[in-house]
Amino acid sequence: MKAILDFFTNNERWHELDKALTSAFEKIKGETRNIYSWVRYFRQKDMQNDLKHDLIDAEMAKHDELIKSLQIQVSMLNEEIKNMQINQKTGPFPDQVRTKSGPEFRTRIEKKMIAISRPIKKDYIIQQISDMIGKGGYSTKQIETIIVREKMLCGRTAFYDYLKEMKLKNQIGFIDDGKKRVIIPRQD
């Protein structure tokens, strides 16, 4: 009987050990499945992050190109500003010699030459204004800027006097399109 008791006691121990081992391996299998699901999740996230990173790199490359083109434009504008400043110092006619301003004593010949050239200059300025109006697309302010500031053909007051004269002669008309006043040629 002792052999039978030993067999059952040993067998019960084996069953308990078997149950414990089975339970432990089931827990290990569950944990392994859990770990693999986390690994798959992290791989998927890593691939998504790689795609996002590549997209961001492409966007950054585009922005770098835009920044470079803007820097080139800024340097070109700075160069134009320098040239304009130089032109302002020398004037539109660099060979022209500046004389003293203020009261001048002119000879009769000088006064006569100025009187003769004044109408010619006026006709020239009116022709320049007409040409710009004919091209179209210029506002009154833009034409004023070109004639008065850039070309320095006359002063602001004279410019508007010429426009008034052209309007009275029915050569031009004005249209307000909301933001700016546009000069239009008249064909009568």
C-alpha positions as protocol buffer text, in pm:
chain_id: "A"
residue {
  index: 1
  type: MET
  ca { x: 0 y: 0 z: 0 }
}
residue {
  index: 2
  type: LYS
  ca { x: 277 y: 225 z: 65 }
}
residue {
  index: 3
  type: ALA
  ca { x: 371 y: 198 z: -299 }
}
residue {
  index: 4
  type: ILE
  ca { x: 25 y: 303 z: -402 }
}
residue {
  index: 5
  type: LEU
  ca { x: 24 y: 599 z: -163 }
}
residue {
  index: 6
  type: ASP
  ca { x: 362 y: 703 z: -285 }
}
residue {
  index: 7
  type: PHE
  ca { x: 238 y: 677 z: -641 }
}
residue {
  index: 8
  type: PHE
  ca { x: -69 y: 898 z: -572 }
}
residue {
  index: 9
  type: THR
  ca { x: 123 y: 1147 z: -369 }
}
residue {
  index: 10
  type: ASN
  ca { x: 388 y: 1168 z: -632 }
}
residue {
  index: 11
  type: ASN
  ca { x: 121 y: 1173 z: -900 }
}
residue {
  index: 12
  type: GLU
  ca { x: -65 y: 1454 z: -719 }
}
residue {
  index: 13
  type: ARG
  ca { x: 254 y: 1650 z: -696 }
}
residue {
  index: 14
  type: TRP
  ca { x: 306 y: 1591 z: -1063 }
}
residue {
  index: 15
  type: HIS
  ca { x: -45 y: 1710 z: -1137 }
}
residue {
  index: 16
  type: GLU
  ca { x: 4 y: 2021 z: -922 }
}
residue {
  index: 17
  type: LEU
  ca { x: 337 y: 2083 z: -1086 }
}
residue {
  index: 18
  type: ASP
  ca { x: 178 y: 2023 z: -1427 }
}
residue {
  index: 19
  type: LYS
  ca { x: -104 y: 2266 z: -1343 }
}
residue {
  index: 20
  type: ALA
  ca { x: 142 y: 2525 z: -1217 }
}
residue {
  index: 21
  type: LEU
  ca { x: 362 y: 2488 z: -1525 }
}
residue {
  index: 22
  type: THR
  ca { x: 60 y: 2500 z: -1758 }
}
residue {
  index: 23
  type: SER
  ca { x: -68 y: 2811 z: -1584 }
}
residue {
  index: 24
  type: ALA
  ca { x: 277 y: 2973 z: -1598 }
}
residue {
  index: 25
  type: PHE
  ca { x: 316 y: 2896 z: -1969 }
}
residue {
  index: 26
  type: GLU
  ca { x: -35 y: 3033 z: -2040 }
}
residue {
  index: 27
  type: LYS
  ca { x: 66 y: 3355 z: -1865 }
}
residue {
  index: 28
  type: ILE
  ca { x: 390 y: 3363 z: -2065 }
}
residue {
  index: 29
  type: LYS
  ca { x: 194 y: 3306 z: -2391 }
}
residue {
  index: 30
  type: GLY
  ca { x: -44 y: 3589 z: -2297 }
}
residue {
  index: 31
  type: GLU
  ca { x: 243 y: 3821 z: -2214 }
}
residue {
  index: 32
  type: THR
  ca { x: 422 y: 3725 z: -2537 }
}
residue {
  index: 33
  type: ARG
  ca { x: 107 y: 3798 z: -2739 }
}
residue {
  index: 34
  type: ASN
  ca { x: 78 y: 4129 z: -2558 }
}
residue {
  index: 35
  type: ILE
  ca { x: 444 y: 4212 z: -2627 }
}
residue {
  index: 36
  type: TYR
  ca { x: 407 y: 4122 z: -2998 }
}
residue {
  index: 37
  type: SER
  ca { x: 97 y: 4340 z: -3029 }
}
residue {
  index: 38
  type: TRP
  ca { x: 292 y: 4628 z: -2875 }
}
residue {
  index: 39
  type: VAL
  ca { x: 584 y: 4561 z: -3112 }
}
residue {
  index: 40
  type: ARG
  ca { x: 345 y: 4566 z: -3412 }
}
residue {
  index: 41
  type: TYR
  ca { x: 188 y: 4887 z: -3281 }
}
residue {
  index: 42
  type: PHE
  ca { x: 529 y: 5056 z: -3239 }
}
residue {
  index: 43
  type: ARG
  ca { x: 643 y: 4937 z: -3585 }
}
residue {
  index: 44
  type: GLN
  ca { x: 327 y: 5084 z: -3737 }
}
residue {
  index: 45
  type: LYS
  ca { x: 379 y: 5412 z: -3549 }
}
residue {
  index: 46
  type: ASP
  ca { x: 744 y: 5417 z: -3656 }
}
residue {
  index: 47
  type: MET
  ca { x: 645 y: 5375 z: -4022 }
}
residue {
  index: 48
  type: GLN
  ca { x: 386 y: 5652 z: -3987 }
}
residue {
  index: 49
  type: ASN
  ca { x: 643 y: 5878 z: -3824 }
}
residue {
  index: 50
  type: ASP
  ca { x: 891 y: 5802 z: -4102 }
}
residue {
  index: 51
  type: LEU
  ca { x: 631 y: 5903 z: -4362 }
}
residue {
  index: 52
  type: LYS
  ca { x: 549 y: 6221 z: -4171 }
}
residue {
  index: 53
  type: HIS
  ca { x: 919 y: 6295 z: -4135 }
}
residue {
  index: 54
  type: ASP
  ca { x: 971 y: 6252 z: -4510 }
}
residue {
  index: 55
  type: LEU
  ca { x: 678 y: 6484 z: -4583 }
}
residue {
  index: 56
  type: ILE
  ca { x: 814 y: 6744 z: -4342 }
}
residue {
  index: 57
  type: ASP
  ca { x: 1158 y: 6716 z: -4502 }
}
residue {
  index: 58
  type: ALA
  ca { x: 1002 y: 6776 z: -4845 }
}
residue {
  index: 59
  type: GLU
  ca { x: 811 y: 7079 z: -4711 }
}
residue {
  index: 60
  type: MET
  ca { x: 1127 y: 7214 z: -4550 }
}
residue {
  index: 61
  type: ALA
  ca { x: 1312 y: 7177 z: -4881 }
}
residue {
  index: 62
  type: LYS
  ca { x: 1037 y: 7378 z: -5052 }
}
residue {
  index: 63
  type: HIS
  ca { x: 1058 y: 7642 z: -4782 }
}
residue {
  index: 64
  type: ASP
  ca { x: 1436 y: 7656 z: -4818 }
}
residue {
  index: 65
  type: GLU
  ca { x: 1395 y: 7716 z: -5192 }
}
residue {
  index: 66
  type: LEU
  ca { x: 1137 y: 7988 z: -5126 }
}
residue {
  index: 67
  type: ILE
  ca { x: 1361 y: 8151 z: -4868 }
}
residue {
  index: 68
  type: LYS
  ca { x: 1654 y: 8148 z: -5111 }
}
residue {
  index: 69
  type: SER
  ca { x: 1444 y: 8303 z: -5389 }
}
residue {
  index: 70
  type: LEU
  ca { x: 1314 y: 8567 z: -5147 }
}
residue {
  index: 71
  type: GLN
  ca { x: 1669 y: 8642 z: -5034 }
}
residue {
  index: 72
  type: ILE
  ca { x: 1771 y: 8687 z: -5398 }
}
residue {
  index: 73
  type: GLN
  ca { x: 1475 y: 8920 z: -5453 }
}
residue {
  index: 74
  type: VAL
  ca { x: 1566 y: 9118 z: -5141 }
}
residue {
  index: 75
  type: SER
  ca { x: 1925 y: 9155 z: -5257 }
}
residue {
  index: 76
  type: MET
  ca { x: 1805 y: 9265 z: -5601 }
}
residue {
  index: 77
  type: LEU
  ca { x: 1569 y: 9519 z: -5442 }
}
residue {
  index: 78
  type: ASN
  ca { x: 1850 y: 9646 z: -5219 }
}
residue {
  index: 79
  type: GLU
  ca { x: 2065 y: 9687 z: -5528 }
}
residue {
  index: 80
  type: GLU
  ca { x: 1786 y: 9878 z: -5703 }
}
residue {
  index: 81
  type: ILE
  ca { x: 1744 y: 10099 z: -5396 }
}
residue {
  index: 82
  type: LYS
  ca { x: 2116 y: 10175 z: -5398 }
}
residue {
  index: 83
  type: ASN
  ca { x: 2100 y: 10260 z: -5769 }
}
residue {
  index: 84
  type: MET
  ca { x: 1795 y: 10482 z: -5712 }
}
residue {
  index: 85
  type: GLN
  ca { x: 1973 y: 10660 z: -5428 }
}
residue {
  index: 86
  type: ILE
  ca { x: 2274 y: 10716 z: -5650 }
}
residue {
  index: 87
  type: ASN
  ca { x: 2045 y: 10841 z: -5929 }
}
residue {
  index: 88
  type: GLN
  ca { x: 1871 y: 11076 z: -5687 }
}
residue {
  index: 89
  type: LYS
  ca { x: 2203 y: 11222 z: -5585 }
}
residue {
  index: 90
  type: THR
  ca { x: 2318 y: 11267 z: -5943 }
}
residue {
  index: 91
  type: GLY
  ca { x: 1970 y: 11335 z: -6082 }
}
residue {
  index: 92
  type: PRO
  ca { x: 1819 y: 11205 z: -6404 }
}
residue {
  index: 93
  type: PHE
  ca { x: 2084 y: 11391 z: -6600 }
}
residue {
  index: 94
  type: PRO
  ca { x: 2421 y: 11292 z: -6451 }
}
residue {
  index: 95
  type: ASP
  ca { x: 2614 y: 11533 z: -6674 }
}
residue {
  index: 96
  type: GLN
  ca { x: 2409 y: 11826 z: -6551 }
}
residue {
  index: 97
  type: VAL
  ca { x: 2596 y: 12074 z: -6333 }
}
residue {
  index: 98
  type: ARG
  ca { x: 2412 y: 12201 z: -6030 }
}
residue {
  index: 99
  type: THR
  ca { x: 2410 y: 12572 z: -5976 }
}
residue {
  index: 100
  type: LYS
  ca { x: 2326 y: 12777 z: -5672 }
}
residue {
  index: 101
  type: SER
  ca { x: 1962 y: 12797 z: -5584 }
}
residue {
  index: 102
  type: GLY
  ca { x: 1799 y: 13112 z: -5467 }
}
residue {
  index: 103
  type: PRO
  ca { x: 1753 y: 13446 z: -5632 }
}
residue {
  index: 104
  type: GLU
  ca { x: 1933 y: 13459 z: -5960 }
}
residue {
  index: 105
  type: PHE
  ca { x: 2010 y: 13739 z: -6192 }
}
residue {
  index: 106
  type: ARG
  ca { x: 1947 y: 13618 z: -6542 }
}
residue {
  index: 107
  type: THR
  ca { x: 2036 y: 13792 z: -6856 }
}
residue {
  index: 108
  type: ARG
  ca { x: 1775 y: 13877 z: -7113 }
}
residue {
  index: 109
  type: ILE
  ca { x: 1894 y: 13593 z: -7337 }
}
residue {
  index: 110
  type: GLU
  ca { x: 1854 y: 13338 z: -7057 }
}
residue {
  index: 111
  type: LYS
  ca { x: 1505 y: 13463 z: -6975 }
}
residue {
  index: 112
  type: LYS
  ca { x: 1408 y: 13448 z: -7341 }
}
residue {
  index: 113
  type: MET
  ca { x: 1540 y: 13089 z: -7378 }
}
residue {
  index: 114
  type: ILE
  ca { x: 1350 y: 12978 z: -7068 }
}
residue {
  index: 115
  type: ALA
  ca { x: 1033 y: 13143 z: -7197 }
}
residue {
  index: 116
  type: ILE
  ca { x: 1074 y: 12967 z: -7532 }
}
residue {
  index: 117
  type: SER
  ca { x: 1144 y: 12623 z: -7379 }
}
residue {
  index: 118
  type: ARG
  ca { x: 857 y: 12637 z: -7127 }
}
residue {
  index: 119
  type: PRO
  ca { x: 575 y: 12562 z: -7378 }
}
residue {
  index: 120
  type: ILE
  ca { x: 784 y: 12292 z: -7544 }
}
residue {
  index: 121
  type: LYS
  ca { x: 836 y: 12127 z: -7207 }
}
residue {
  index: 122
  type: LYS
  ca { x: 464 y: 12151 z: -7132 }
}
residue {
  index: 123
  type: ASP
  ca { x: 372 y: 11985 z: -7460 }
}
residue {
  index: 124
  type: TYR
  ca { x: 631 y: 11714 z: -7394 }
}
residue {
  index: 125
  type: ILE
  ca { x: 491 y: 11643 z: -7046 }
}
residue {
  index: 126
  type: ILE
  ca { x: 132 y: 11634 z: -7175 }
}
residue {
  index: 127
  type: GLN
  ca { x: 246 y: 11394 z: -7448 }
}
residue {
  index: 128
  type: GLN
  ca { x: 413 y: 11171 z: -7184 }
}
residue {
  index: 129
  type: ILE
  ca { x: 93 y: 11169 z: -6977 }
}
residue {
  index: 130
  type: SER
  ca { x: -114 y: 11089 z: -7289 }
}
residue {
  index: 131
  type: ASP
  ca { x: 117 y: 10803 z: -7379 }
}
residue {
  index: 132
  type: MET
  ca { x: 85 y: 10650 z: -7033 }
}
residue {
  index: 133
  type: ILE
  ca { x: -294 y: 10689 z: -7039 }
}
residue {
  index: 134
  type: GLY
  ca { x: -300 y: 10526 z: -7381 }
}
residue {
  index: 135
  type: LYS
  ca { x: -114 y: 10223 z: -7249 }
}
residue {
  index: 136
  type: GLY
  ca { x: -384 y: 10189 z: -6981 }
}
residue {
  index: 137
  type: GLY
  ca { x: -372 y: 10027 z: -6640 }
}
residue {
  index: 138
  type: TYR
  ca { x: -219 y: 10325 z: -6460 }
}
residue {
  index: 139
  type: SER
  ca { x: -395 y: 10508 z: -6179 }
}
residue {
  index: 140
  type: THR
  ca { x: -368 y: 10884 z: -6143 }
}
residue {
  index: 141
  type: LYS
  ca { x: -131 y: 10835 z: -5849 }
}
residue {
  index: 142
  type: GLN
  ca { x: 93 y: 10599 z: -6048 }
}
residue {
  index: 143
  type: ILE
  ca { x: 118 y: 10841 z: -6341 }
}
residue {
  index: 144
  type: GLU
  ca { x: 193 y: 11124 z: -6097 }
}
residue {
  index: 145
  type: THR
  ca { x: 467 y: 10915 z: -5935 }
}
residue {
  index: 146
  type: ILE
  ca { x: 629 y: 10838 z: -6270 }
}
residue {
  index: 147
  type: ILE
  ca { x: 609 y: 11191 z: -6415 }
}
residue {
  index: 148
  type: VAL
  ca { x: 685 y: 11387 z: -6096 }
}
residue {
  index: 149
  type: ARG
  ca { x: 910 y: 11164 z: -5887 }
}
residue {
  index: 150
  type: GLU
  ca { x: 1079 y: 10922 z: -6125 }
}
residue {
  index: 151
  type: LYS
  ca { x: 1121 y: 11129 z: -6442 }
}
residue {
  index: 152
  type: MET
  ca { x: 1116 y: 11463 z: -6254 }
}
residue {
  index: 153
  type: LEU
  ca { x: 959 y: 11639 z: -6550 }
}
residue {
  index: 154
  type: CYS
  ca { x: 753 y: 11880 z: -6341 }
}
residue {
  index: 155
  type: GLY
  ca { x: 621 y: 11944 z: -5995 }
}
residue {
  index: 156
  type: ARG
  ca { x: 307 y: 11792 z: -5846 }
}
residue {
  index: 157
  type: THR
  ca { x: 101 y: 12110 z: -5884 }
}
residue {
  index: 158
  type: ALA
  ca { x: 200 y: 12150 z: -6249 }
}
residue {
  index: 159
  type: PHE
  ca { x: 115 y: 11784 z: -6312 }
}
residue {
  index: 160
  type: TYR
  ca { x: -238 y: 11829 z: -6180 }
}
residue {
  index: 161
  type: ASP
  ca { x: -271 y: 12154 z: -6376 }
}
residue {
  index: 162
  type: TYR
  ca { x: -181 y: 11961 z: -6692 }
}
residue {
  index: 163
  type: LEU
  ca { x: -443 y: 11697 z: -6607 }
}
residue {
  index: 164
  type: LYS
  ca { x: -703 y: 11968 z: -6548 }
}
residue {
  index: 165
  type: GLU
  ca { x: -616 y: 12127 z: -6881 }
}
residue {
  index: 166
  type: MET
  ca { x: -640 y: 11790 z: -7059 }
}
residue {
  index: 167
  type: LYS
  ca { x: -981 y: 11730 z: -6899 }
}
residue {
  index: 168
  type: LEU
  ca { x: -1105 y: 12074 z: -7000 }
}
residue {
  index: 169
  type: LYS
  ca { x: -991 y: 12003 z: -7359 }
}
residue {
  index: 170
  type: ASN
  ca { x: -1191 y: 11678 z: -7328 }
}
residue {
  index: 171
  type: GLN
  ca { x: -881 y: 11467 z: -7395 }
}
residue {
  index: 172
  type: ILE
  ca { x: -921 y: 11254 z: -7081 }
}
residue {
  index: 173
  type: GLY
  ca { x: -1181 y: 11138 z: -6831 }
}
residue {
  index: 174
  type: PHE
  ca { x: -1167 y: 10982 z: -6487 }
}
residue {
  index: 175
  type: ILE
  ca { x: -1318 y: 10662 z: -6348 }
}
residue {
  index: 176
  type: ASP
  ca { x: -1322 y: 10568 z: -5979 }
}
residue {
  index: 177
  type: ASP
  ca { x: -1303 y: 10191 z: -5946 }
}
residue {
  index: 178
  type: GLY
  ca { x: -1330 y: 10178 z: -5568 }
}
residue {
  index: 179
  type: LYS
  ca { x: -971 y: 10189 z: -5452 }
}
residue {
  index: 180
  type: LYS
  ca { x: -806 y: 10411 z: -5713 }
}
residue {
  index: 181
  type: ARG
  ca { x: -891 y: 10677 z: -5966 }
}
residue {
  index: 182
  type: VAL
  ca { x: -805 y: 10575 z: -6321 }
}
residue {
  index: 183
  type: ILE
  ca { x: -755 y: 10814 z: -6611 }
}
residue {
  index: 184
  type: ILE
  ca { x: -908 y: 10711 z: -6941 }
}
residue {
  index: 185
  type: PRO
  ca { x: -852 y: 10863 z: -7285 }
}
residue {
  index: 186
  type: ARG
  ca { x: -1149 y: 11019 z: -7461 }
}
residue {
  index: 187
  type: GLN
  ca { x: -1209 y: 10952 z: -7829 }
}
residue {
  index: 188
  type: ASP
  ca { x: -1452 y: 11215 z: -7953 }
}
